Protein backbone atom coordinates (compact mmCIF):
# COMPACT_ATOMS: atom_id res chain seq x y z
CA UNK A 1 0.00 0.00 0.00
CA UNK A 2 1.32 3.43 0.99
CA UNK A 3 4.52 2.04 2.55
CA UNK A 4 6.06 1.25 -0.82
CA UNK A 5 6.00 4.90 -1.87
CA UNK A 6 7.69 5.88 1.38
CA UNK A 7 10.51 3.41 0.72
CA UNK A 8 11.14 5.01 -2.65
CA UNK A 9 12.15 8.26 -0.96
CA UNK A 10 14.86 6.62 1.13
CA UNK A 11 17.69 4.88 -0.62
CA UNK A 12 18.96 2.93 2.35
CA UNK A 13 15.69 1.20 3.23
CA UNK A 14 13.96 -1.81 1.81
CA UNK A 15 14.37 -5.51 2.16
CA UNK A 16 15.12 -8.13 -0.48
CA UNK A 17 13.80 -5.97 -3.33
CA UNK A 18 12.69 -8.96 -5.31
CA UNK A 19 9.58 -10.63 -6.61
CA UNK A 20 6.35 -8.76 -6.86
CA UNK A 21 7.89 -5.28 -7.12
CA UNK A 22 6.47 -3.48 -10.14
CA UNK A 23 9.77 -2.00 -11.30
CA UNK A 24 12.19 -4.57 -9.89
CA UNK A 25 13.95 -5.12 -13.21
CA UNK A 26 14.57 -1.43 -13.83
CA UNK A 27 15.50 -0.46 -10.27
CA UNK A 28 18.97 -0.95 -8.99
CA UNK A 29 20.14 -1.56 -5.46
CA UNK A 30 21.47 1.35 -3.49
CA UNK A 31 25.19 1.83 -4.12
CA UNK A 32 25.65 3.69 -0.88
CA UNK A 33 24.50 1.12 1.66
CA UNK A 34 23.98 2.16 5.25
CA UNK A 35 25.15 5.26 7.07
CA UNK A 36 27.92 3.30 8.74
CA UNK A 37 29.45 2.54 5.35
CA UNK A 38 29.73 6.11 4.06
CA UNK A 39 32.41 8.67 4.69
CA UNK A 40 30.22 11.76 4.78
CA UNK A 41 29.91 14.47 7.36
CA UNK A 42 26.98 13.80 9.70
CA UNK A 43 24.13 16.27 9.42
CA UNK A 44 23.15 18.33 12.45
CA UNK A 45 21.82 15.88 15.06
CA UNK A 46 18.78 18.04 15.90
CA UNK A 47 17.56 18.01 12.28
CA UNK A 48 16.24 14.81 10.71
CA UNK A 49 18.18 13.86 7.59
CA UNK A 50 16.33 15.32 4.60
CA UNK A 51 17.79 12.77 2.20
CA UNK A 52 18.11 9.06 1.63
CA UNK A 53 20.68 6.95 3.44
CA UNK A 54 23.71 8.60 1.87
CA UNK A 55 22.48 12.15 1.58
CA UNK A 56 21.37 12.35 5.18
CA UNK A 57 25.03 12.30 6.07
CA UNK A 58 25.96 15.54 4.32
CA UNK A 59 25.60 19.13 5.40
CA UNK A 60 23.40 21.31 3.20
CA UNK A 61 25.47 24.07 1.58
CA UNK A 62 22.77 25.34 -0.78
CA UNK A 63 20.44 28.15 0.23
CA UNK A 64 17.01 27.38 1.57
CA UNK A 65 15.34 24.25 2.82
CA UNK A 66 15.60 20.95 0.94
CA UNK A 67 12.96 20.50 -1.75
CA UNK A 68 10.08 18.06 -1.40
CA UNK A 69 10.76 14.62 -2.91
CA UNK A 70 9.71 14.28 -6.53
CA UNK A 71 9.29 10.57 -7.32
CA UNK A 72 9.11 9.36 -10.92
CA UNK A 73 7.15 6.30 -11.94
CA UNK A 74 9.20 5.18 -14.94
CA UNK A 75 12.60 5.50 -16.55
CA UNK A 76 10.90 7.30 -19.45
CA UNK A 77 9.50 9.92 -17.07
CA UNK A 78 12.95 10.29 -15.48
CA UNK A 79 14.55 10.77 -18.91
CA UNK A 80 11.99 13.45 -19.80
CA UNK A 81 12.57 15.27 -16.51
CA UNK A 82 16.36 15.29 -16.92
CA UNK A 83 16.11 16.36 -20.57
CA UNK A 84 13.89 19.31 -19.60
CA UNK A 85 16.32 20.24 -16.81
CA UNK A 86 19.28 20.10 -19.21
CA UNK A 87 17.45 22.49 -21.55
CA UNK A 88 16.66 24.87 -18.67
CA UNK A 89 20.27 24.83 -17.48
CA UNK A 90 21.70 25.33 -20.97
CA UNK A 91 19.25 27.78 -22.44
CA UNK A 92 19.23 30.45 -19.78
CA UNK A 93 22.91 31.27 -19.42
CA UNK A 94 22.85 33.85 -22.23
CA UNK A 95 19.57 35.43 -21.09
CA UNK A 96 20.72 35.78 -17.50
CA UNK A 97 17.69 33.99 -16.00
CA UNK A 98 19.64 32.67 -13.05
CA UNK A 99 16.54 31.93 -10.96
CA UNK A 100 15.33 29.45 -13.58
CA UNK A 101 18.72 27.72 -13.56
CA UNK A 102 18.65 27.60 -9.77
CA UNK A 103 15.16 26.09 -9.84
CA UNK A 104 16.32 23.47 -12.36
CA UNK A 105 19.14 22.34 -10.05
CA UNK A 106 16.73 22.21 -7.10
CA UNK A 107 14.47 20.01 -9.26
CA UNK A 108 17.35 17.54 -9.77
CA UNK A 109 17.78 17.44 -6.00
CA UNK A 110 14.03 16.82 -5.60
CA UNK A 111 14.26 13.95 -8.09
CA UNK A 112 17.10 12.44 -6.05
CA UNK A 113 15.03 12.77 -2.89
CA UNK A 114 12.25 10.96 -4.74
CA UNK A 115 14.52 8.01 -5.52
CA UNK A 116 15.78 8.88 -9.03
CA UNK A 117 19.21 7.38 -8.31
CA UNK A 118 17.57 3.96 -7.86
CA UNK A 119 16.66 3.69 -11.55
CA UNK A 120 19.08 1.67 -13.71
CA UNK A 121 19.24 4.40 -16.34
CA UNK A 122 20.03 7.26 -13.95
CA UNK A 123 23.85 7.25 -14.23
CA UNK A 124 23.65 7.26 -18.05
CA UNK A 125 20.93 9.94 -18.09
CA UNK A 126 23.07 12.07 -15.81
CA UNK A 127 25.52 12.50 -18.69
CA UNK A 128 23.03 14.96 -20.25
CA UNK A 129 23.63 17.28 -17.31
CA UNK A 130 27.43 17.14 -17.35
CA UNK A 131 27.98 20.18 -19.61
CA UNK A 132 25.14 22.29 -18.21
CA UNK A 133 26.22 21.62 -14.60
CA UNK A 134 29.81 22.49 -15.45
CA UNK A 135 28.57 25.86 -16.70
CA UNK A 136 26.71 26.41 -13.42
CA UNK A 137 29.87 25.69 -11.41
CA UNK A 138 31.67 28.31 -13.54
CA UNK A 139 28.93 30.92 -13.03
CA UNK A 140 29.84 34.12 -11.20
CA UNK A 141 26.67 34.23 -9.11
CA UNK A 142 27.42 32.71 -5.71
CA UNK A 143 23.96 31.20 -5.17
CA UNK A 144 24.23 29.32 -8.49
CA UNK A 145 27.71 28.00 -7.67
CA UNK A 146 26.63 27.02 -4.15
CA UNK A 147 23.59 25.11 -5.46
CA UNK A 148 25.68 23.42 -8.17
CA UNK A 149 28.33 22.38 -5.63
CA UNK A 150 25.64 21.09 -3.26
CA UNK A 151 24.04 19.12 -6.09
CA UNK A 152 27.40 17.54 -6.97
CA UNK A 153 27.86 16.51 -3.33
CA UNK A 154 24.38 14.97 -3.26
CA UNK A 155 25.01 13.14 -6.55
CA UNK A 156 28.33 11.80 -5.26
CA UNK A 157 26.74 10.63 -2.02
CA UNK A 158 23.84 8.92 -3.79
CA UNK A 159 25.79 7.29 -6.62
CA UNK A 160 28.99 6.44 -4.75
CA UNK A 161 31.67 4.96 -7.00
CA UNK A 162 29.40 5.29 -10.04
CA UNK A 163 29.85 9.07 -9.83
CA UNK A 164 33.65 8.85 -10.07
CA UNK A 165 33.90 9.45 -13.82
CA UNK A 166 31.56 12.43 -13.51
CA UNK A 167 33.46 13.78 -10.51
CA UNK A 168 36.69 13.70 -12.50
CA UNK A 169 34.98 15.91 -15.08
CA UNK A 170 33.88 18.51 -12.49
CA UNK A 171 37.03 18.70 -10.35
CA UNK A 172 39.03 21.05 -12.63
CA UNK A 173 36.11 23.51 -12.76
CA UNK A 174 35.63 23.27 -8.99
CA UNK A 175 39.30 24.09 -8.44
CA UNK A 176 38.85 27.25 -10.51
CA UNK A 177 36.26 28.36 -7.94
CA UNK A 178 38.74 28.17 -5.07
CA UNK A 179 39.92 31.62 -4.10
CA UNK A 180 43.37 31.86 -2.60
CA UNK A 181 44.42 35.07 -0.90
CA UNK A 182 47.78 35.81 0.61
ZAFIGU-41716 format. One record per residue (C-alpha): x, y, z. Coordinates in Angstrom, 1 decimal. Layout:
# residues N
x_y_z
X_Y_Z
...
This chain:
# residues 182
x_y_z
0.0_0.0_0.0
1.3_3.4_1.0
4.5_2.0_2.6
6.1_1.2_-0.8
6.0_4.9_-1.9
7.7_5.9_1.4
10.5_3.4_0.7
11.1_5.0_-2.7
12.1_8.3_-1.0
14.9_6.6_1.1
17.7_4.9_-0.6
19.0_2.9_2.4
15.7_1.2_3.2
14.0_-1.8_1.8
14.4_-5.5_2.2
15.1_-8.1_-0.5
13.8_-6.0_-3.3
12.7_-9.0_-5.3
9.6_-10.6_-6.6
6.4_-8.8_-6.9
7.9_-5.3_-7.1
6.5_-3.5_-10.1
9.8_-2.0_-11.3
12.2_-4.6_-9.9
14.0_-5.1_-13.2
14.6_-1.4_-13.8
15.5_-0.5_-10.3
19.0_-1.0_-9.0
20.1_-1.6_-5.5
21.5_1.3_-3.5
25.2_1.8_-4.1
25.6_3.7_-0.9
24.5_1.1_1.7
24.0_2.2_5.2
25.1_5.3_7.1
27.9_3.3_8.7
29.4_2.5_5.4
29.7_6.1_4.1
32.4_8.7_4.7
30.2_11.8_4.8
29.9_14.5_7.4
27.0_13.8_9.7
24.1_16.3_9.4
23.2_18.3_12.4
21.8_15.9_15.1
18.8_18.0_15.9
17.6_18.0_12.3
16.2_14.8_10.7
18.2_13.9_7.6
16.3_15.3_4.6
17.8_12.8_2.2
18.1_9.1_1.6
20.7_6.9_3.4
23.7_8.6_1.9
22.5_12.1_1.6
21.4_12.3_5.2
25.0_12.3_6.1
26.0_15.5_4.3
25.6_19.1_5.4
23.4_21.3_3.2
25.5_24.1_1.6
22.8_25.3_-0.8
20.4_28.1_0.2
17.0_27.4_1.6
15.3_24.2_2.8
15.6_21.0_0.9
13.0_20.5_-1.7
10.1_18.1_-1.4
10.8_14.6_-2.9
9.7_14.3_-6.5
9.3_10.6_-7.3
9.1_9.4_-10.9
7.1_6.3_-11.9
9.2_5.2_-14.9
12.6_5.5_-16.6
10.9_7.3_-19.4
9.5_9.9_-17.1
12.9_10.3_-15.5
14.6_10.8_-18.9
12.0_13.4_-19.8
12.6_15.3_-16.5
16.4_15.3_-16.9
16.1_16.4_-20.6
13.9_19.3_-19.6
16.3_20.2_-16.8
19.3_20.1_-19.2
17.5_22.5_-21.6
16.7_24.9_-18.7
20.3_24.8_-17.5
21.7_25.3_-21.0
19.2_27.8_-22.4
19.2_30.5_-19.8
22.9_31.3_-19.4
22.8_33.8_-22.2
19.6_35.4_-21.1
20.7_35.8_-17.5
17.7_34.0_-16.0
19.6_32.7_-13.1
16.5_31.9_-11.0
15.3_29.4_-13.6
18.7_27.7_-13.6
18.7_27.6_-9.8
15.2_26.1_-9.8
16.3_23.5_-12.4
19.1_22.3_-10.1
16.7_22.2_-7.1
14.5_20.0_-9.3
17.4_17.5_-9.8
17.8_17.4_-6.0
14.0_16.8_-5.6
14.3_13.9_-8.1
17.1_12.4_-6.0
15.0_12.8_-2.9
12.3_11.0_-4.7
14.5_8.0_-5.5
15.8_8.9_-9.0
19.2_7.4_-8.3
17.6_4.0_-7.9
16.7_3.7_-11.6
19.1_1.7_-13.7
19.2_4.4_-16.3
20.0_7.3_-14.0
23.8_7.3_-14.2
23.6_7.3_-18.0
20.9_9.9_-18.1
23.1_12.1_-15.8
25.5_12.5_-18.7
23.0_15.0_-20.3
23.6_17.3_-17.3
27.4_17.1_-17.3
28.0_20.2_-19.6
25.1_22.3_-18.2
26.2_21.6_-14.6
29.8_22.5_-15.5
28.6_25.9_-16.7
26.7_26.4_-13.4
29.9_25.7_-11.4
31.7_28.3_-13.5
28.9_30.9_-13.0
29.8_34.1_-11.2
26.7_34.2_-9.1
27.4_32.7_-5.7
24.0_31.2_-5.2
24.2_29.3_-8.5
27.7_28.0_-7.7
26.6_27.0_-4.2
23.6_25.1_-5.5
25.7_23.4_-8.2
28.3_22.4_-5.6
25.6_21.1_-3.3
24.0_19.1_-6.1
27.4_17.5_-7.0
27.9_16.5_-3.3
24.4_15.0_-3.3
25.0_13.1_-6.5
28.3_11.8_-5.3
26.7_10.6_-2.0
23.8_8.9_-3.8
25.8_7.3_-6.6
29.0_6.4_-4.8
31.7_5.0_-7.0
29.4_5.3_-10.0
29.9_9.1_-9.8
33.6_8.9_-10.1
33.9_9.4_-13.8
31.6_12.4_-13.5
33.5_13.8_-10.5
36.7_13.7_-12.5
35.0_15.9_-15.1
33.9_18.5_-12.5
37.0_18.7_-10.3
39.0_21.1_-12.6
36.1_23.5_-12.8
35.6_23.3_-9.0
39.3_24.1_-8.4
38.8_27.2_-10.5
36.3_28.4_-7.9
38.7_28.2_-5.1
39.9_31.6_-4.1
43.4_31.9_-2.6
44.4_35.1_-0.9
47.8_35.8_0.6
